Amino acid sequence: MSETRDPRGLVGPQGLALDPALAASCADDVARTTRFGEAVVRAVSRRREATPGRPVRLVYAGCGPTAALALPALRRFGARELAVTLLEIHGASLDSAMALLRREGLDDRIEAAERVDATAYEPAAPFDVGVCEAMQAALAHEPQVAITEQLAPHLAEGGVWIPARVSVSLALCDPAREFAPDGEGDRGRVGVGEVATLTVAGLRTHTVEVPRGAGAPMLITEVSCLDELALAPRDSGLTMPMMPPSGPAFRAGDVLAFEYERGERPGLGYRVE
């Protein structure tokens, strides 16, 4: 696998894999960590009811140095109930995660720990629950899309993929109001429409028509982990509004066709139709 260095980590064929220290800091994003963790517990509970007599098989892609999103489930369920495969491209992160799990007496739930690029991983058998949080706002830079499209097709019938849905919308905003520290709600955004949707079925991009109205264009991300467990705009670093990539100028009445560029620097772009 071809890789290049970046100050933030490794840049592989499908995007950026955060350096272990940066990946560890993601656990400090409380909303992200708690809601993903609760979603994993709920998904495992659901699959236990559907698959009595054997452990629920969970694949955690990009586990980082703490396996934070799986910890609540690992603490809740024993080895007869849960069998986890950890996937991580950084050897130091994988070693750290396993050392932590051994220290807490949770390593008997780990069926496999593989240093591997999850965007190219082929599971040996279908699994019940998959979890991956390898994203930044607007699905930029990191390989969330590539990992989802690689692994989700290997879910068992009735299996659960987390996050269930990531949506990115375009809005017109007042930047001063949008980024004011004491603002709440939608901060006066003028919604344009959804431009990208990532689910277990893969990524879909959309076209939108620019309405009349003043404001700077902004990409707004929302993440549905599972059921009502969600991250609304600004709840998390994953859902902070961001400027769209540079592209052709547009005005009211124009139709924008959004596309997702894959490869080392994945992210959304658009053209004016």
Secondary structure, DSSP 8 states (H G I E B T S, - for coil): ---EEETTEEEETTEEEE-HHHHHHGGG-HHHHHHHHHHHHHHHHHHHHHSTTS-EEEEEES-TTT-GGGHHHHHHS-TTTEEEEEEES-HHHHHHHHHHHHHTT-GGGEEEEEE--GGG---SS-EEEEEE----GGG-SS-HHHHHHHHGGGEEEEEEEESSEEEEEEEEE-HHHHT-TT--TTTT-EEEEEEEEEETTEEEE-EEE--S---EEEEEEEEEEETTEEE-TTSSGGG--B---------TT-EEEEEEE-SSS-EEEEEE-
